[in-house]
Amino acid sequence: MKQQTAEAESLTAMSSVTVQAPARLHLGFLDLNAEIGRKFGSIGVAINSHHTIIQISPAENFLIQGEDLTDNLKLKIRQICERFYESIGSQIPSANRCINICVKQTIPEHSGLGSGTQLALTVGTALAKFHGISISTPSIAKQLGRGKRSGIGIATFDHGGFVIDGGLKPNQTVPPILAHIDYPADWKIVLVMDPHHQGIHGTAEVQAFHELPIFPQENARLISHLTLMCLLPALIEKSCDDFGKAVTDIQALIGDHFAKAQGGRYTSKRVESCLLEAQRLGHSGVAQSSWGPTGCIFVENEAKAKQLIEHLTQFAKTAFSYGNAPIFIQTSADNHGAVIESSM
């Protein structure tokens, strides 16, 4: 605590801090059963199509600004700041809390891309850096109430890439990272986004986890087996087809478990139709990220991604009414994580 206070006194030398964090895909849980003592355990990868970018600079008053900034988003940022100053930054004098927070870009909310965790970590990291406080990302996450189920967003903030975390023991707040691997640079991911639908979130998400039946232990064992003996070897050996098959098999087990809460294996029927069409074309790897609605299709190169997007665009024109088609985006993995820039 003394070290934080001493460092905080150097605030006046800091001109601005900018933090940019990538979105992530959450591809499934290892163990929702928890009979052996740990629960959740997540699989995911950082992507470079969407980012949250926050800049903090000195000001005469506390300000939050940005283009297209909604009242709801402004409230969330204010609450993150309040929590930061109640915990990590509790020793910072009130006079030094007059800052301008400029929201330059945000990950779409409730789309399955990890917007909440990245917003908290981006704001929390920017505040810590601005005030000269040395603190790890997992510690920031713990103080700001993130990582209660998944550690993917925390790990991808620090490192990017493909990540597996080890789930939570009782009373544990942030899960340990078991594996971090650079995702193959040539592989591409086609996102299927439904702007007319939102994934389950907030109190509805909490309620869903409470009301869903116990996850079968045999399915948890199968997911772990698929992860260790199929998914990870395929990633190391750079076999996109085998990687995709493993993801799809894991997703089937997870999606069917959550079907009662989200209305089927996939939460958006539009996204589901496009994923099924991709499978009909021979693409082995399809998934829904988190609660969706964003879906994703794993392909081995840019040419195949472009070809798939062209086909799905034509498919959507006939399958959906005008203005209701999903959005298709080609993206790559982000293998470096958050970028932090500061000026004195």
N, C-alpha and C positions, 0 to 999 in steps of 0.2 A: 504493500500500500504506500509506503514512503517513496519507493522508487517511482510509482505512478504519479504521486504528487509533485515530486521534483521535476519529472519530465514534463508534467502539465504546465509548469511555470514558464516553459520555453515557447508557449503558444504564440506569442506575438511575432516570432520569427517565421511562422508558417503562413504562406500566402494562400495556397489552395491544395486540395487533395482530390483526385479523381479516381474512382474505382469502377472497373468494368468487369462484370461476372457473366459467364455463359449460362444458358439454359441447360437442362439435363433431361434425359429420358429415363424414367423409372420402369424397368422391364420385368419386375416381379420380386416376390419374397421367397426366401429359402424355407422358412419354417413359421407358419402361422399357428401351429399346434402348440408349441412351447412346452411340451411334456418333459423334455430333457433339460429344461431350465432357462433357455434363451428363446426370445421371440423375435419375429420379423427376420432380419437378415436380408439385405436388399441387393439387387443387381441393377446397374445403370451405367450411363455414358453421357459425358458432356457433349454438347453440340454447339456449332458456331453460327446458327441461323438467327438466334435471338439472344439479346443481352439485356442486363440491367446496368445502367450507367448513372452514377451519382457523383456530383461534384460539390465539395464543401469549401467555403471561403469565409473570411471574417465579415461581419456585418454589424451595424449599430443595433439591430434587433434580430430576434429569431425569425427567420423567413423560410418558407418552403415554396418553390416556384418551379415552373416548367410548362412546356406546351402540352395542351390536352390533359392537364393534370386534374383528375376528378376529386371531388370532395372526399370520397371514400379512400382514395390512395393517399391523399394528404393527411387524413386522420391516421392511417396505418403508419405512415412515416413519423408523425408526431408521437404516436404511442411507442414506436421503436426507440426514438430519442429519449423519451421519458424513462423508459426501462433502462436504457444505457446509463443515464445520469443518476439513476437510483442504485446502480450496481457498479459497473466497470468504472464509470466516471464520477463516482460520488464525491471524490475529493477535489473536483474541478470547481473553482470559484464561479459563482453565478454570472459575474461580469464576463467571464471567458466563454460562456455558453451562447453568446450572441453570434449566430452564424447564419449564413445563407446556404440552404440546401437546394441545389439545382438538379432537378430530375431530367436527365437528358434522354433517357430511353428506359423502357421497362419491358419485361417479359409478359406476354398476355396472361391475365389472371384466370385461374380455374380452367386452364387448358391442358393440364397434365405436364407442364414443363418446369415446375418447381419455382414459380414466381415468388411465393411467400418466403421461402428460405433464402433465395438469392437477394430479395429486397432487404431482409433483416441483416444478412451477412455483409452486403454491400454498404448499407448505411452504418452498421456497427463498425466495420473495418475502417471506413472513411473517418468516422468520429475518433476512433482510437488513434489512427495515424495523425490526424489533425491535432489532437491534443497530446501527442508524444507518448502514448501509452503502449508499451510492448505487451502483447497478449496474443495467444494462439487462436486460430479460427475455431477449433472445437470449444475453447473456453468462451468465446464470444457467442457461439451457438447455444451453449448451456445457459448463459446469463440472459439471452434473449428468447429462450424457450423454443429453440428449434432442435431437430434431430430426435424428437420423441419416438418416432417409429423408424425413420430411415436416416442413414448417415451419408447417402449418396451425394446430396447437394452440398454437404460440408466438405467432402473429399474432392468433388469436382471443382469447388471454389478454389481449393488449394492447389490441385494438381491437374485438373482436367482428366481426359482419358476415360478408360473403362474401369469401373470400380465395383467391388463386392465388399459389403460390410458384414460383421459377425453378429448382428442383432443385439438385443438388450437383455442383460440379466435383470432380475427384480431390483428396483431402486436405482438402476443405472440410467444416466440421462443422455449420453452420446455413445453410439455403438463404435467398436473398434473397426479399423479398415483391415480386411484380410488380403485383398489383392488390388493392385493398381497397375494397369497395363496400358501402354499407348495403343490406341485404336488404329488399325491400318489406314494410312493416309489416302490410299487409292479407293477404299471402300466409300460408298455414298449411302445416304439415308434419305428416302423420300418421305416427307411428312405429309400426312393427310389431315388437314385441320378443318373443323366445323365451326365457323364463326357464329352459328345460330344455336349453339348448344354449350352448356358448361358442365364440367365434371362435378361430382359430389364434393362438397367442401364445408368447412365450418362445423356447426353442430350436427348437421346431417351426416358428415363423415364420422364424427365421434360416435353417433348413434348407430351407424352401420356396423362399425367394428364391434360394438356391444351386442348387437342383435343377430349377427351372422352366426350360424352353427359352428361348432368346433371343427377346425380344419383336420381332415383325416391324417393321422400320422404317416400312413403308408404313402400318401401324396407328398408330404414333406420330405420323406426319405427319397422318393423318386426325383423330386426337384433338385435335391442336393446331389444325387447321383448324376443327373443330367448336367448339372453345372460343373461338377468336378471332372467327369469323364467324357463329356461332349462339348459343352460350351467353351470352357477354358482351353482345352487342346485345340479346338478349331480356331480360336483367336490367336494362339501362339503359332499355329501352323498356317495361319492366314487362309483358311478355307471358309469363304463367305457362305457357301451353300450349307455346310455342316453347322456353322454358327447359327444361320437362320433357322435351320430345322430345330436346333436345341431351344432357341428363343420361342419359337412357335409352340413347341411341346410344353414348355414351362408356362407360357401364357394361357394355354388351354386349361391347365389345372387351376391356375389362379383366377382366370376370367370366369370359369364356370362356378367357382366358389363365391365370387362377388356378384353373380348374375342376378340374384334376388334383389340386391340393393341397387344395382345400376341398370336393370332392365334387360339383361342378356350378357353374353360374353363380352360385348362391346357396348359402351354407353350410348354411342351415336349410331343410328341405323345407316346414316349416309356414309360414315366412315367405314362401318362394317361392310357395306356393299362394295366399296372400293378395295378393301383388303381382300375380300373374297375373289374379286376380279383379278387382283394381282396374283393370288394363288392359282387361279385358273390359267394364268399365263405362264405359270411355272416358277414363280418366285417363292422360295421356301420359307423366308423369314418375314413374318408379319407380327405386329404387336400393337397393343394400346399402352400408352405411357401413363402410369399411375391410374387415376380415376378417369382419365381421358378429358375431353373427347378425342384428343390428338392420337392418331394412329401413325405407325411408321413401317416402312418396308425397307429391308436391308438388301442392297445390291452391290456388286463387286467393282463397278467403275462408273465414271461419269456418263459414258455413252449409254449404258443400260439405264441409268437414272433418267436421262433425258427422254429416251425412248418410252420408258414406262409412264412418265408424266404426260407425254403426248397422247398415249393410248388412254390413260385415265381421264384426261381432259375431254376427249371425244366420248368416252363412256359416260361421263357425268352429264354431258349435254343431252343424252337420250334418257338417262336414268332419273334425272331430277328436273323439277320445274325451274324456270328461269330465275336466277338470283338465289337459288337454294343449294347450289353445288358446293362441295368442299373446295378448299384451297390446297393446291399441291406445291410443295417447296422442296427443292433439293438442298441438302445440307451435308456437311462433313462433321466428323468428330472434332472437338476442341481438345487438344492434348497438352495445353499449358495452364489452363485455369484462369483465375482472375488476374487482371492487369492493374497495378496500382501506380499512379503517377503523382508526384508531389512537387511543388515549387516553393522556394523560400523567399 
